Amino acid sequence: MSYIDNMLLDLELPSGNLWCKYNFDSNVLDYNIKISTPEDWYGSYYAYGELETKKRYSDNNYKFISDNIITKYNNTDKLFELEKCDDIVSICTDGHLRIPSRKDFEELKEYTEFRWEENYQYVIGLNGELFISKINGIELFFPAGGVFGRNEIADAGKSAIY
């Protein structure tokens, strides 16, 4: 079993998709989970289709906006999943993993029960959505890492955008 295989959860979804246990770039694996902080679980913040993090996120510096028009991953080009060249996770895992699509999230919602969870894994302040497979009971946790806006993270522990 490879390192990547140990990172995956099989929720027995109809698509056969496997989900990662942790966010991309999270520090959970570097620490004992019991002594981790919420920030260890968040991972890095990337704009959709971008390959680098930023100090500030806005429409003015988004790679796929020109003259206030989204130029890629829109209804015109009909691209509904990231191409490998625009998927930081795919690039960093040599194509073994990818950023989930909207369709993947819709399937996840349909075949799991989800609830807000506070102090997940007994980590004080680690809040987020816990998805539990309706088929096999396996749990998948999405930490509420907040939203990275103008030079800072807002609402950490209260919300997140995936």
C-alpha positions, 0 to 999 in steps of 0.5 A: 500500500502506497503513501497515497493509498493510506490517505484515501477513504472509500465511502462506497460512492456509486462513482467509485471515487475515493476522498482524501482524509486531509486537505491538501498541504495540511500539516496533520500528518506532520504532528500527532493529531491529538496535539494538533491545532485547527490551523494544522488541518486547514491546508493552503488556500488556492483560487480555483485553477491556480497553482500558487497561493497568494497574499490577497485574493480578489477578482482583480488578481484571479488568473481566469478573469479578464475585463470582469469576464471569467475566461475559463471554467465557464458555461462557454467552454463547458469545462466543469472539472479542472484540467490537469495543468490547472490542478495543483493537487494533480500536479503535486501527486503526479496525477494520482489525486485531483481537486474534486469537481462540483459533481463530486461534491453533489454525489458526496452530499447525496450519499452521506449524512452530514452535520456540523462538528465542533472540536473534531478529534478533541482538537479545541476549535477544530470545527467543520462539516462531518460527512458520514457514508450512508453505506459503510459509516466511514467519516470524512471531515472538512475543516472550517478553515475560513475564507481567505480574503483581503490579506487575512483569513476570515471566519476560521472555525465558522465557515469555509468554501470548498 
